[in-house]
């Protein structure tokens, strides 16, 4: 494929404005408030242990995907926990009732984007 000229990349705009992003975040926070109403945590980043397992239940395809990623990428238990929390947040932003393979893949991608060397 031919390279995309920089001037074309520079002109690409986000399909969401800040107000619609804010509304999406407020809705996700409301979902979390309702989910954690009877727990000692308020947001996904506070999930750990049993609560993480209970609130981020995965179906078999998601378990298989995450297990493969853990082995292929050499991810730690700590990375697993962070990926689960981020996946749950991505699902909440989409108002999805459960974490899917797509949410996990996006969270793993964010994890590696954060670790890239900076220029």
Secondary structure, DSSP 8 states (H G I E B T S, - for coil): -----HHHHHH---SS-HHHHHHHHHHHHHHHHHHTTTSS--SGGG--HHHHHHHT---HHHHHHHHHHHHHHT--HHHHHHHHHHHHHHHHHTT-SS--HHHHHHHHHHHHHHHS---
